[in-house]
Amino acid sequence: MTACYIRPPLVLKLTEPASIAFPSDRVTELAYPHSLRDLRERLSSDEACRDFLFALRWPGGFRCARCGHRKAWLLANKLYECSNCGQQTSVTAGTVFQNTRTPLSVWFRAIWWMMGQKFGATAAGLQRATGLKNYETAWNWLHKLRGLMAPPEWDRLKGLIELGSGEVRIRTLQAGSGRVFRATIVVAAQSDNGGISEIRLRRVAELNEDFLTSFIRRTIKRGAVVVTEQSFPVGHLGRFGYIHERVPRDKNQPLEGELPRVRTVLTELERWLNQAREHEPNSHPLSYLEEFVFRYNSKSKSRGQAFVDLVRRAVTAEPAAPDSNAAAARSESTA
Ligand SMILES: [Zn+2]
């Protein structure tokens, strides 16, 4: 393959991360789009969209994925070349935007539209909102964007967590209406001043200790207090760094009263999934599960904040700060 770039004078040397347009603090503080018009005005050109992705991908300035070096050359073909090891990358490498032929501004419009769909996004709706010619393309985009909605593993719940499970029942609208799809869902609900700040959900075929241990370790930070019902089949969580409390069974209380946050989430989930199904009856009844989680966890955020969150997830596979679970494990092992 021939070289696809030319060395100076057609390259711009990025020596000062701060000199790069769109520092991350401006994205978080000021750049949440307020409306579709605002989005169109600010993120219409390819250059503006790439600057936006740059600020979200490398909030502290460029960092080479191979060697960690902070300086890069911006090449004429929009690739960044690490000035230390020569590794080339782009703001879209490894993301849903990689190699897309559609302008990034259309992707951003799709995400903006998706954030506004209270009861779940559909492919037909996304096609209308973006003007994509092909329904299959809209369907593919929808599934890629939904894939981003699953909480990243480094982002775990903390503090006081209610953990429980229950069955959700979703009406299926195909032939023989009245049929009901049932699934058991495990819920982890993070307590926040009596309410719920964040949740994680997982469908489970069989509720057992192995599954629950794995779920807890993947979704909850060490040091958290995990509250379950007396009979919930979890083992000794102390060995993994959790404080486990079992809610005593109060014979005067209905079972639902023991873990109110878990019950609340299950009720809302069942209602929401049934509403979402009415918009896209041919989808799998649980294809909206992570979308529900994302929307639930974003409920106190503006549409613009949720938009930035999802775009950030698209370009960052790693946390900005070291994972506290890993850090805690390291400090324990060296203590
Ligand atoms: Zn490098």
Boltz pocket constraint, residues with backbone or C-beta under 6 A from the ligand:
constraints:
  - pocket:
      binder: B
      contacts: [[A, 64], [A, 65], [A, 66], [A, 67], [A, 68], [A, 69], [A, 82], [A, 83], [A, 84], [A, 85], [A, 86], [A, 87]]
      max_distance: 6.0
